[in-house]
Amino acid sequence: MTTILGISAFYHDAAAALVRDGQIVAAAQEERFTRKKHDERFPRHAIEYCFQEAGIGPEDLDYVGFYDKPFLKFERLLETYLAFAPSGFRSFLSAMPVWLKQKLHLRRELNQGLRHAYRKQYVFTEHHESHAASAFFPSPFDEAAILTMDGVGEWATASYGVGRGNRITLTHELHFPHSPGLLYSAFTYFCGFRVNSGEYKLMGLAPYGEPKYADLILDKLIDLKPDGSFRMDMSYFNYCQGLTMTSRRFERLFGGPPRRPETPLTQREMDLAASVQAVTEEIVLRTARHVHEQTGLTQLCLAGGVALNCVANGRILREGPYTDLWIQPAAGDAGGALGAALFIWHQLLGQPREANRLDSQQGSLLGPRFSAAEIRRFLDAQGARYRRFDDEDQLCDYVAQLIASEKVVGWLHGRMEFGPRALGGRSILGDARSTRMQSVMNLKIKFRESFRPFAPSVLEERVNEFFEMRAHQPSPYMLLVAPVQGDKRLPLSAPDLQRAGIDKLRIQRSVVPAITHVDYSARVQTVDRDRHPRYWRLLKQFEARTGSPVIINTSFNVRGEPIVCSPEHAYRCFLATNMDALVLEDFVLLKDQQPGAKQYAIDEYLAQFQLD
């Protein structure tokens, strides 16, 4: 029996993953335990969870893999600063201390993090190798093309190749500073959102604008080739040498300085979001087509942060040359931990691989779970009032009734999700048919921007009735955007057609308005009996009551907080928001029955629990 631990740390979304004889035993992000969003520190809590799940200690490991090569990354850093010297001196001074203290001494950090009990070999895979391994090895394909795109690893910002059997081969790379991820992050920064955190907000904002700057981006900022590769005019950007993403020249091109965070959004930001989204989709589509031409393969695996752009993913599937697509659910840096472990097992040890019909990611439900006894002890200690259901069908019917009556329900069941999406393990649920649910959940539950869309969960067997997808097309990881079917849309009045910007939110566009974005799109999660049996039963009960197989599924957290992990986290969030009900496995709590339930303002809530 061979046990391998994969680790990602020190840059963004630290995580750990444990693989035993090629089977994924556990995987989790550090942020879920520390409650610091995108926590980049050494993932000691995630590692301890992996050990507990496997019933081992660090001394029982056979291999430990790290998801990139720090010395190559340091080489890129030094060469970049030298190329831009002396203008990057302030940035150089801010970067060096952490490198000299920690990142260049990775074996020491790993030894300390593993309690000096692990005495075997460390394996350092390249960053995009880790992404590629995380994309192909868990996929349901015997062979597939592989495409990885992100900000930057060591030098590579994108790569492609093929996976066959138990091996991956990457043949081509795009190199820093020319980066699809950093291009998108530059606009994220300029529009007033946080880099490495707010990119999904920019994607959600894009449908409110028009891509009026797309030609300007293609003319001035990047030289895009037919194969999807490009070069950036670095005079418009500042991330190589400065402390900001964009330069003064960028500001002059787009009509003024960056939007200050938390200030009102203007039409400029909406149009910039639409424009860079359109350009990113064009980059991704051209690259995907080129990869098909070069490999001749009709199945594609994706990973890297850009693979979380589910609008672009949906276009690859609808407009590209591929018959099928599989995207690593933890496509960003966290997934690199899993990729490193699987790379060691298959690529370095040469162990065989047999593709699973669904995939081997287990619904990406790879995190901690909590027993009924643990939950009962916690609730009793809090003096909570609850009802326990002994019959799963009765539980699901009761919760379906709550959702159908426009109650907002927190739902914690089974293992926690690995990756940024809530998939029915740690979710907040609502009625997609409700005309008020989108604004209620954004402003009173999630405490976030009103423009943000919500995603639907839909029974896989009925997905093509509501969305422009093929019959039974799987999208279990909420990484594909698809248009709402025409017969589910509602006609718009003449005044509605004239609305612009955020004012578009006022329009009811379909029979499931709470999950229909202003461009008639939705980020679809399909629910099937094999991956999510209890969540599937809940949707079946909701369908039986209402005739609709669609509900809202958003992550169980508030703005600025990681997705909840434990019943304690879920209970705090439940009490601190306008959530109506909380389901902790078989236990159901109603807000109006809880003694001393208090409504916190978001600042109070985050301050009380020391959330960032």
C-alpha positions in Angstrom: 0.0 0.0 0.0 1.5 3.4 -1.1 0.3 6.6 0.6 1.1 10.0 -1.0 0.4 13.4 0.4 0.2 16.4 -2.0 0.6 19.9 -0.8 0.1 23.4 -2.2 1.1 26.4 -0.1 2.6 29.9 0.2 1.0 31.6 -2.8 -2.8 31.2 -3.0 -5.4 28.7 -1.6 -3.1 26.3 0.3 -4.4 22.8 0.3 -3.6 19.1 1.0 -4.7 15.9 -0.7 -4.0 12.3 0.3 -3.9 9.5 -2.3 -3.6 5.8 -1.3 -2.9 3.3 -4.1 -4.2 5.8 -6.6 -7.5 6.4 -4.8 -8.3 9.9 -3.5 -8.8 9.5 0.2 -9.2 13.2 1.3 -8.6 16.7 0.0 -9.3 20.1 1.6 -8.3 23.8 1.5 -6.6 25.4 4.5 -9.1 28.3 4.5 -12.0 26.1 5.6 -10.3 25.4 8.9 -8.6 28.7 9.7 -11.5 30.8 8.4 -9.1 33.1 6.5 -10.3 33.2 2.9 -7.7 32.0 0.3 -5.3 31.2 3.2 -1.9 30.7 1.6 0.0 29.5 4.7 1.3 26.0 5.2 -1.8 23.8 5.3 -1.2 22.1 8.6 -5.0 21.9 9.4 -5.8 20.4 6.0 -2.9 18.0 6.4 -4.1 16.9 9.9 -7.6 16.3 8.5 -6.1 14.1 5.7 -4.2 12.1 8.3 -7.3 11.7 10.4 -9.4 10.6 7.4 -6.8 8.0 6.5 -6.0 6.9 10.1 -2.3 7.6 9.7 0.5 10.0 10.7 3.3 11.6 8.7 5.6 8.7 9.5 3.3 6.5 7.5 3.6 8.4 4.2 5.6 7.0 1.3 5.9 10.2 -0.7 5.2 13.9 -0.3 4.7 16.0 -3.3 4.7 19.8 -3.6 2.8 21.4 -6.5 5.5 23.6 -8.0 9.3 24.2 -8.1 10.2 27.2 -5.9 13.7 27.7 -7.2 12.4 28.0 -10.8 9.8 30.5 -9.6 12.5 32.5 -7.7 14.6 32.5 -10.9 11.7 34.0 -12.8 11.2 36.6 -10.1 14.9 37.7 -10.2 15.1 37.8 -14.0 11.9 39.9 -14.1 13.2 42.4 -11.5 16.5 42.7 -13.3 14.7 43.2 -16.7 12.7 46.1 -15.3 15.4 47.6 -12.9 15.5 50.0 -11.4 11.7 50.7 -11.6 10.8 47.5 -9.7 12.9 48.2 -6.6 10.0 48.8 -4.2 8.3 45.6 -5.3 11.6 43.8 -5.0 12.0 44.9 -1.4 8.5 43.8 -0.5 8.9 40.4 -2.1 12.4 39.4 -0.9 11.9 38.9 2.9 9.3 36.2 2.5 11.4 34.4 -0.1 14.6 34.6 2.0 12.8 33.6 5.2 10.5 30.9 3.9 9.9 30.1 0.3 13.6 29.3 -0.5 13.7 26.9 2.5 10.8 24.7 1.5 12.2 21.4 2.7 12.7 23.0 6.2 9.1 24.3 6.0 7.8 20.9 5.0 9.8 19.1 7.7 8.3 21.5 10.3 4.8 21.1 9.0 5.1 17.3 9.1 6.4 17.4 12.7 9.8 16.2 11.6 8.3 12.7 11.4 8.5 12.2 7.7 12.0 11.2 6.6 11.5 10.1 3.0 11.6 11.7 -0.4 10.0 15.1 -1.4 8.9 15.4 -5.0 8.5 18.9 -6.6 6.4 18.8 -9.7 6.2 21.8 -12.0 3.1 24.0 -11.5 1.4 23.2 -14.8 2.3 19.6 -14.5 0.3 19.6 -11.3 -2.6 21.3 -13.0 -2.5 18.9 -15.9 -2.3 15.8 -13.6 -5.3 17.1 -11.6 -7.2 17.6 -14.8 -6.6 14.3 -16.6 -5.9 11.6 -13.9 -9.3 11.9 -12.1 -11.2 12.4 -15.4 -13.5 9.8 -17.0 -11.4 9.6 -20.2 -8.9 7.0 -21.3 -7.2 9.6 -23.5 -7.8 13.3 -23.8 -6.3 16.6 -24.8 -5.2 18.7 -21.8 -5.2 22.5 -21.5 -4.1 24.5 -18.4 -4.3 28.3 -18.1 -3.7 30.5 -15.1 -1.8 33.5 -13.9 1.7 32.1 -13.7 3.4 29.1 -12.2 7.2 29.0 -12.5 7.5 30.5 -16.0 4.4 29.0 -17.8 1.1 30.7 -17.8 -0.6 28.2 -20.1 0.2 24.8 -21.4 -1.2 22.0 -23.5 -0.6 18.3 -24.2 -2.2 14.9 -24.0 -3.1 12.4 -21.4 -3.2 8.6 -22.3 -3.7 5.9 -19.8 -1.4 6.6 -16.9 0.7 9.3 -18.5 0.5 13.0 -19.3 2.8 14.8 -21.8 2.8 18.6 -22.0 4.3 19.8 -25.3 3.7 23.6 -25.5 3.7 26.5 -23.1 3.0 30.2 -23.0 5.4 32.1 -20.8 5.3 35.0 -18.3 4.6 37.9 -18.5 2.1 37.1 -21.2 -0.7 35.5 -19.3 -4.5 34.9 -19.8 -5.0 34.9 -16.0 -3.0 38.0 -15.3 -4.8 39.8 -18.2 -8.1 39.1 -16.5 -6.7 39.9 -13.1 -5.5 43.3 -14.3 -9.1 44.2 -15.3 -10.3 42.7 -12.0 -8.0 45.1 -10.2 -8.9 48.1 -12.4 -12.6 47.5 -11.8 -12.1 47.7 -8.0 -12.2 44.0 -7.1 -9.5 42.0 -5.3 -7.0 40.1 -7.4 -7.1 36.3 -6.9 -10.5 36.7 -5.3 -12.7 39.0 -7.3 -12.3 37.5 -10.8 -15.6 35.7 -10.5 -17.3 39.0 -9.7 -15.9 40.5 -12.9 -17.4 37.5 -14.8 -20.7 38.0 -13.1 -20.6 41.8 -13.9 -19.9 41.3 -17.6 -23.5 40.7 -18.8 -24.5 44.1 -17.5 -22.2 45.8 -19.9 -21.3 45.9 -23.6 -17.9 44.7 -25.0 -17.2 48.2 -26.3 -13.5 48.0 -25.4 -12.8 44.5 -26.8 -11.4 45.9 -30.0 -9.2 48.3 -28.1 -7.8 45.5 -25.9 -7.0 43.5 -29.0 -5.5 46.5 -30.8 -3.5 48.0 -27.9 -3.0 45.5 -25.1 -2.5 42.1 -26.7 -1.4 40.7 -30.0 -3.6 37.6 -30.3 -2.6 34.9 -32.8 -4.9 32.4 -34.5 -3.7 29.6 -32.2 -4.7 31.5 -29.1 -1.2 32.5 -28.1 -0.5 36.2 -27.5 1.9 38.8 -26.4 1.0 41.7 -24.1 2.2 45.3 -24.4 3.7 45.5 -20.9 3.8 49.3 -21.0 0.1 49.1 -20.0 0.7 46.8 -17.1 2.6 47.1 -13.8 2.6 43.6 -12.3 6.2 42.8 -13.3 7.8 45.6 -11.4 5.2 47.5 -9.4 2.7 47.1 -6.6 -0.3 47.5 -8.9 -1.6 45.5 -11.8 -2.0 48.3 -14.3 0.0 51.4 -15.3 -0.8 55.1 -15.9 -0.9 54.4 -19.6 -3.7 51.8 -19.0 -5.6 54.5 -17.0 -5.3 57.0 -19.9 -6.5 54.3 -22.4 -9.6 53.5 -20.3 -10.6 57.0 -19.2 -9.3 57.5 -15.7 -7.9 55.8 -12.6 -9.1 52.4 -11.3 -12.4 52.2 -9.4 -11.8 52.4 -5.7 -13.1 49.3 -3.9 -16.6 49.5 -2.5 -17.5 52.6 -4.4 -20.5 52.5 -6.8 -20.1 50.6 -10.0 -20.4 52.7 -13.2 -21.1 51.8 -16.8 -17.4 51.9 -17.5 -16.7 49.0 -15.2 -19.6 47.0 -16.6 -18.3 47.6 -20.2 -14.7 46.8 -19.2 -15.9 43.5 -17.6 -17.9 42.6 -20.7 -14.9 43.5 -22.9 -12.2 41.5 -21.1 -14.6 38.6 -20.8 -15.2 38.6 -24.5 -11.5 38.7 -25.2 -10.8 35.9 -22.7 -13.4 33.7 -24.3 -11.8 34.4 -27.7 -8.4 33.4 -26.3 -9.8 30.2 -24.7 -11.8 29.2 -27.8 -8.8 29.8 -30.2 -6.5 27.8 -27.9 -9.0 25.0 -27.5 -9.4 24.7 -31.3 -5.7 24.7 -31.8 -5.2 22.0 -29.2 -7.7 19.9 -31.1 -6.0 20.5 -34.4 -2.6 19.5 -32.9 -3.8 16.4 -30.9 -6.7 15.1 -33.0 -8.5 14.3 -29.7 -12.2 15.0 -29.1 -12.1 15.0 -25.3 -10.6 17.9 -23.4 -9.5 18.2 -19.7 -9.1 21.7 -18.2 -7.4 23.1 -15.1 -5.8 26.3 -13.8 -7.5 29.3 -12.5 -8.8 30.3 -16.0 -10.7 27.0 -16.1 -13.0 28.5 -13.4 -14.3 30.9 -16.1 -17.4 28.8 -16.6 -18.8 31.1 -19.3 -15.7 30.3 -21.5 -16.1 26.6 -20.6 -19.7 26.6 -21.8 -18.7 28.1 -25.1 -15.9 25.5 -25.6 -18.5 22.8 -25.2 -21.2 24.4 -27.4 -18.9 25.9 -30.1 -15.7 24.0 -29.9 -14.7 20.7 -31.7 -14.9 18.6 -28.5 -17.5 15.9 -27.8 -16.9 16.1 -24.1 -15.1 18.2 -21.5 -13.9 17.5 -17.9 -12.8 20.3 -15.6 -11.0 19.8 -12.3 -13.4 21.1 -9.7 -10.6 22.6 -7.7 -9.1 24.1 -10.8 -6.9 26.7 -9.1 -3.9 26.3 -6.9 -5.7 24.1 -4.4 -6.1 21.4 -7.0 -2.4 21.4 -7.6 -2.0 19.4 -4.3 -4.2 16.7 -5.7 -2.4 16.8 -9.0 1.1 16.5 -7.4 0.0 13.3 -5.5 -1.6 11.7 -8.6 1.4 12.6 -10.7 3.7 10.7 -8.3 1.4 7.7 -8.3 0.9 7.4 -12.1 3.7 9.2 -13.8 6.7 8.6 -11.5 5.7 5.2 -10.1 4.2 4.0 -13.3 1.1 2.7 -11.7 -1.8 1.8 -14.0 -4.9 3.9 -14.3 -8.4 2.8 -15.1 -10.8 5.6 -16.0 -14.0 5.7 -14.0 -17.3 6.1 -15.9 -18.3 9.1 -13.8 -14.8 10.2 -12.8 -12.7 9.4 -9.8 -13.3 12.8 -8.0 -16.2 11.4 -6.0 -18.3 14.4 -6.6 -15.4 16.4 -5.2 -16.9 15.6 -1.7 -13.5 15.0 -0.2 -13.5 17.0 3.0 -14.6 16.4 6.6 -18.0 14.9 7.6 -19.6 15.0 11.0 -21.6 12.3 12.8 -25.1 12.7 14.3 -23.6 12.3 17.8 -21.1 15.2 17.2 -23.9 17.4 15.9 -26.3 16.6 18.7 -23.6 17.3 21.3 -22.8 20.7 19.7 -26.5 21.7 19.4 -27.3 20.7 23.0 -24.3 22.7 24.2 -25.7 25.8 22.4 -29.2 25.3 23.8 -30.5 25.1 20.2 -34.0 23.8 19.5 -34.1 21.3 16.7 -36.1 18.4 15.3 -34.3 15.2 14.3 -35.6 13.1 11.3 -35.1 9.4 11.3 -36.4 8.9 7.8 -34.5 10.5 4.9 -37.5 10.8 2.6 -39.5 12.7 5.4 -36.5 15.0 5.9 -36.2 15.8 2.2 -39.9 16.3 1.9 -40.0 18.7 4.9 -37.0 20.7 3.5 -38.5 20.8 0.0 -41.7 22.3 1.6 -39.6 25.0 3.3 -37.9 25.9 0.0 -41.2 25.9 -1.9 -42.6 28.3 0.7 -39.7 30.8 -0.1 -37.7 29.9 3.0 -33.9 30.2 2.8 -32.3 27.0 4.0 -28.7 26.3 5.1 -27.8 22.7 4.2 -24.9 20.8 5.6 -24.6 17.1 4.6 -21.9 14.6 4.2 -18.3 15.5 3.2 -17.3 19.1 2.5 -16.6 20.1 -1.1 -13.0 20.4 -2.4 -12.9 23.5 -4.6 -14.6 26.8 -4.7 -18.1 25.7 -5.5 -20.8 24.4 -3.0 -22.2 21.3 -4.6 -24.8 20.2 -2.1 -22.5 19.5 0.9 -22.3 23.0 2.3 -25.0 25.0 0.4 -27.6 27.7 1.0 -30.8 26.7 -0.9 -33.8 28.7 -2.2 -36.6 28.6 -4.6 -35.5 29.4 -8.2 -39.1 30.3 -9.2 -39.2 33.2 -6.7 -39.0 36.7 -8.1 -37.6 38.1 -4.9 -35.1 35.4 -3.9 -32.1 36.8 -5.9 -32.1 40.1 -4.0 -33.1 38.6 -0.7 -30.3 36.1 -0.7 -27.7 38.6 -2.0 -28.5 41.4 0.4 -29.9 39.7 3.5 -28.1 36.3 3.5 -24.8 36.7 1.6 -24.3 40.4 2.4 -22.8 40.8 -1.1 -23.2 42.9 -4.2 -26.8 43.0 -5.6 -25.6 42.2 -9.2 -24.2 38.8 -8.4 -26.1 35.9 -10.0 -27.1 32.7 -8.3 -26.5 29.2 -9.7 -29.1 26.5 -10.2 -29.0 22.9 -9.1 -31.1 20.8 -11.5 -31.9 17.2 -11.8 -29.6 15.8 -14.5 -32.4 13.9 -16.1 -34.2 17.1 -16.8 -31.3 19.5 -17.5 -32.1 19.9 -21.2 -35.7 21.0 -20.5 -34.5 24.1 -18.7 -31.0 24.8 -20.2 -29.5 24.6 -23.7 -27.6 21.4 -23.0 -27.9 17.9 -24.3 -30.1 15.4 -22.6 -28.4 14.1 -19.4 -25.3 16.2 -20.0 -23.4 16.1 -16.7 -22.2 19.3 -15.1 -21.8 18.1 -11.5 -19.2 20.7 -10.5 -21.0 23.9 -11.5 -18.3 24.8 -14.1 -20.4 25.3 -17.2 -22.6 28.2 -18.1 -25.5 27.5 -20.4 -28.4 29.6 -21.8 -31.9 29.1 -20.3 -34.1 27.3 -22.9 -36.2 29.6 -25.0 -39.6 28.2 -23.9 -38.7 29.0 -20.3 -38.0 32.6 -21.1 -40.6 35.4 -20.7 -41.4 38.1 -23.2 -40.0 41.5 -22.3 -41.9 44.8 -22.5 -40.7 47.8 -24.5 -39.6 49.6 -21.3 -37.7 46.5 -20.1 -35.8 46.3 -23.4 -34.6 49.9 -22.8 -33.1 49.1 -19.3 -29.3 49.3 -19.0 -26.7 48.4 -16.4 -27.8 47.3 -12.9 -31.3 48.4 -13.8 -31.6 45.1 -15.8 -32.0 43.3 -12.5 -35.6 44.5 -12.2 -36.7 42.3 -15.1 -38.2 38.9 -14.7 -36.7 37.0 -17.6 -37.8 33.4 -17.1 -39.9 30.9 -15.1 -36.9 30.5 -12.9 -35.9 34.2 -12.4 -33.7 33.8 -9.4 -31.1 31.8 -11.3 -31.5 33.5 -14.8 -28.7 36.1 -15.3 -29.4 39.3 -17.3 -28.1 37.6 -20.5 -30.4 34.6 -19.9 -27.5 32.4 -18.8 -27.0 30.2 -15.7 -24.1 28.4 -14.1 -25.5 25.0 -14.1 -25.0 22.2 -11.5 -26.5 18.9 -12.5 -27.5 16.6 -9.7 -27.5 12.8 -10.1 -28.2 9.9 -7.8 -24.7 8.5 -7.9 -22.7 11.5 -6.8 -25.1 13.3 -4.5 -27.8 10.8 -3.4 -29.4 12.8 -0.6 -29.3 16.1 -2.5 -30.8 14.3 -5.5 -33.7 13.1 -3.2 -34.3 16.6 -2.0 -34.6 17.9 -5.6 -36.9 15.0 -6.4 -39.1 15.9 -3.5 -39.1 19.5 -4.6 -40.0 18.4 -8.1 -42.9 16.3 -6.7 -44.3 19.3 -4.8 -43.8 22.0 -7.4 -43.2 20.4 -10.8 -39.9 22.2 -11.0 -36.5 20.3 -10.9 -34.5 23.5 -10.2 -33.5 25.2 -7.0 -31.0 27.9 -6.1 -27.7 26.6 -4.8 -25.1 29.1 -3.4 -22.2 28.5 -1.1 -22.8 28.3 2.6 -20.9 31.5 3.7 -21.2 35.2 3.7 -19.1 37.7 1.8 -15.5 37.6 2.9 -15.9 34.3 4.6 -14.8 30.9 3.3 -17.4 28.2 2.8 -18.4 26.7 6.2 -16.8 23.4 7.2 -18.2 22.3 10.5 -21.7 22.4 12.2 -20.3 25.2 14.4 -19.4 27.3 11.4 -22.9 26.6 9.8 -24.7 27.4 13.1 -22.9 30.8 13.5 -23.7 31.7 9.9 -27.3 30.7 10.4 -27.8 32.9 13.5 -25.9 35.8 11.9 -28.0 36.1 8.8 -31.7 36.2 7.7 -31.6 32.5 7.0 -34.9 30.8 7.9 -33.8 27.2 8.5 -30.7 25.1 9.1 -30.3 21.5 8.2 -27.3 19.7 9.8 -27.5 16.2 8.5 -30.7 14.8 10.1 -31.3 17.8 12.4 -33.5 20.8 11.3 -33.5 24.1 13.1 -35.9 26.9 12.4 -34.7 30.5 13.1 -37.9 31.7 14.8 -37.6 28.8 17.4 -34.0 29.6 18.5 -33.6 31.3 21.9 -31.9 34.7 21.7 -31.2 34.5 17.9 -29.6 37.8 16.9 -29.3 39.4 13.5 -25.7 40.7 13.1 -24.6 43.3 10.6 -22.0 41.8 8.3 -19.2 43.9 10.0 -20.2 42.6 13.4 -20.3 39.1 12.2 -16.9 39.1 10.6 -15.4 40.9 13.5 -16.9 38.5 16.1 -15.5 35.4 14.4 -12.2 37.1 13.2 -13.0 36.6 9.5 -11.1 38.4 6.8 
